[in-house]
Amino acid sequence: MKLTKAIEGFLLDFQAGGRSAGTVKVYRLALINLARFLDDPEVNQIRSENLKRFLLYLRHDYKPNRPGGCGRYPNTHQEYSRGIPFSGR
C-alpha cells in the first residue's frame, strides 16, 4: 500500500475519532510533507532511516510557507519526532 493511501485511511479514522478540523489539518500537512519527501513509497518499504532523514530535513532545510512570516511553530520537527520511536533498526 502506498503511503498516501495509508495516510488517507489514517486521517479518516483520526477525524472519526473526534479530532478537531484544525488538528486534522495539521496532521494532513505533516503527513503529506512526509509522503512527498519520501516520494510516496510502499508503507512496508519505509525504514527508520527514512524517518530520520525526514526529521533532519525539517530541522535544517524545510522552509514552511507561512503568509506573514508567522513564527507560531518554531519547533515543528520536534513535534513531528515526538511520536516516532527510533530503535536504531
Rosetta constraint file for C-alpha pairs under 8 A:
AtomPair CA 1 CA 5 HARMONIC 6.62 0.50
AtomPair CA 1 CA 6 HARMONIC 6.81 0.50
AtomPair CA 1 CA 42 HARMONIC 5.27 0.50
AtomPair CA 1 CA 43 HARMONIC 5.88 0.50
AtomPair CA 1 CA 44 HARMONIC 7.75 0.50
AtomPair CA 2 CA 6 HARMONIC 6.48 0.50
AtomPair CA 2 CA 40 HARMONIC 6.18 0.50
AtomPair CA 2 CA 41 HARMONIC 5.62 0.50
AtomPair CA 2 CA 42 HARMONIC 4.28 0.50
AtomPair CA 2 CA 43 HARMONIC 5.75 0.50
AtomPair CA 3 CA 7 HARMONIC 6.09 0.50
AtomPair CA 3 CA 35 HARMONIC 6.24 0.50
AtomPair CA 3 CA 40 HARMONIC 5.44 0.50
AtomPair CA 3 CA 41 HARMONIC 5.82 0.50
AtomPair CA 3 CA 42 HARMONIC 5.79 0.50
AtomPair CA 3 CA 43 HARMONIC 5.24 0.50
AtomPair CA 4 CA 8 HARMONIC 6.29 0.50
AtomPair CA 4 CA 32 HARMONIC 7.32 0.50
AtomPair CA 4 CA 35 HARMONIC 6.35 0.50
AtomPair CA 4 CA 40 HARMONIC 6.30 0.50
AtomPair CA 5 CA 9 HARMONIC 6.56 0.50
AtomPair CA 6 CA 10 HARMONIC 6.14 0.50
AtomPair CA 6 CA 43 HARMONIC 7.61 0.50
AtomPair CA 7 CA 11 HARMONIC 6.01 0.50
AtomPair CA 7 CA 28 HARMONIC 7.84 0.50
AtomPair CA 7 CA 31 HARMONIC 6.88 0.50
AtomPair CA 7 CA 32 HARMONIC 7.93 0.50
AtomPair CA 8 CA 12 HARMONIC 6.19 0.50
AtomPair CA 9 CA 13 HARMONIC 6.26 0.50
AtomPair CA 10 CA 14 HARMONIC 5.91 0.50
AtomPair CA 11 CA 15 HARMONIC 5.93 0.50
AtomPair CA 11 CA 24 HARMONIC 6.87 0.50
AtomPair CA 11 CA 27 HARMONIC 7.84 0.50
AtomPair CA 11 CA 28 HARMONIC 7.07 0.50
AtomPair CA 12 CA 16 HARMONIC 6.09 0.50
AtomPair CA 13 CA 17 HARMONIC 6.17 0.50
AtomPair CA 14 CA 18 HARMONIC 7.21 0.50
AtomPair CA 14 CA 19 HARMONIC 6.39 0.50
AtomPair CA 14 CA 24 HARMONIC 7.24 0.50
AtomPair CA 15 CA 19 HARMONIC 5.16 0.50
AtomPair CA 15 CA 20 HARMONIC 7.28 0.50
AtomPair CA 15 CA 21 HARMONIC 7.62 0.50
AtomPair CA 15 CA 24 HARMONIC 6.43 0.50
AtomPair CA 19 CA 23 HARMONIC 6.27 0.50
AtomPair CA 19 CA 24 HARMONIC 6.52 0.50
AtomPair CA 20 CA 24 HARMONIC 6.31 0.50
AtomPair CA 21 CA 25 HARMONIC 6.12 0.50
AtomPair CA 22 CA 26 HARMONIC 6.30 0.50
AtomPair CA 23 CA 27 HARMONIC 6.30 0.50
AtomPair CA 24 CA 28 HARMONIC 5.99 0.50
AtomPair CA 25 CA 29 HARMONIC 6.18 0.50
AtomPair CA 26 CA 30 HARMONIC 6.21 0.50
AtomPair CA 27 CA 31 HARMONIC 6.01 0.50
AtomPair CA 28 CA 32 HARMONIC 5.96 0.50
AtomPair CA 29 CA 33 HARMONIC 6.13 0.50
AtomPair CA 30 CA 34 HARMONIC 6.38 0.50
AtomPair CA 30 CA 80 HARMONIC 7.62 0.50
AtomPair CA 31 CA 35 HARMONIC 6.19 0.50
AtomPair CA 32 CA 36 HARMONIC 6.12 0.50
AtomPair CA 33 CA 37 HARMONIC 6.06 0.50
AtomPair CA 34 CA 38 HARMONIC 6.19 0.50
AtomPair CA 34 CA 54 HARMONIC 6.89 0.50
AtomPair CA 35 CA 39 HARMONIC 5.92 0.50
AtomPair CA 35 CA 40 HARMONIC 4.74 0.50
AtomPair CA 35 CA 41 HARMONIC 7.46 0.50
AtomPair CA 36 CA 40 HARMONIC 6.03 0.50
AtomPair CA 37 CA 54 HARMONIC 6.95 0.50
AtomPair CA 38 CA 50 HARMONIC 7.33 0.50
AtomPair CA 41 CA 45 HARMONIC 6.55 0.50
AtomPair CA 41 CA 46 HARMONIC 7.03 0.50
AtomPair CA 42 CA 46 HARMONIC 7.11 0.50
AtomPair CA 46 CA 50 HARMONIC 6.33 0.50
AtomPair CA 46 CA 51 HARMONIC 7.83 0.50
AtomPair CA 47 CA 51 HARMONIC 6.85 0.50
AtomPair CA 47 CA 89 HARMONIC 7.90 0.50
AtomPair CA 48 CA 52 HARMONIC 6.17 0.50
AtomPair CA 48 CA 86 HARMONIC 6.52 0.50
AtomPair CA 48 CA 88 HARMONIC 7.23 0.50
AtomPair CA 48 CA 89 HARMONIC 6.59 0.50
AtomPair CA 49 CA 53 HARMONIC 6.17 0.50
AtomPair CA 50 CA 54 HARMONIC 6.32 0.50
AtomPair CA 51 CA 55 HARMONIC 6.23 0.50
AtomPair CA 52 CA 56 HARMONIC 6.21 0.50
AtomPair CA 53 CA 57 HARMONIC 6.11 0.50
AtomPair CA 54 CA 58 HARMONIC 6.27 0.50
AtomPair CA 55 CA 59 HARMONIC 6.17 0.50
AtomPair CA 55 CA 77 HARMONIC 5.94 0.50
AtomPair CA 55 CA 80 HARMONIC 7.67 0.50
AtomPair CA 55 CA 81 HARMONIC 6.87 0.50
AtomPair CA 56 CA 60 HARMONIC 6.05 0.50
AtomPair CA 56 CA 61 HARMONIC 7.81 0.50
AtomPair CA 57 CA 61 HARMONIC 5.06 0.50
AtomPair CA 57 CA 62 HARMONIC 5.88 0.50
AtomPair CA 58 CA 62 HARMONIC 4.72 0.50
AtomPair CA 58 CA 76 HARMONIC 7.54 0.50
AtomPair CA 58 CA 77 HARMONIC 5.38 0.50
AtomPair CA 59 CA 77 HARMONIC 5.79 0.50
AtomPair CA 66 CA 70 HARMONIC 5.87 0.50
AtomPair CA 75 CA 79 HARMONIC 6.53 0.50
AtomPair CA 76 CA 80 HARMONIC 6.26 0.50
AtomPair CA 77 CA 81 HARMONIC 6.09 0.50
AtomPair CA 78 CA 82 HARMONIC 6.17 0.50
AtomPair CA 79 CA 83 HARMONIC 7.84 0.50
AtomPair CA 80 CA 84 HARMONIC 7.51 0.50
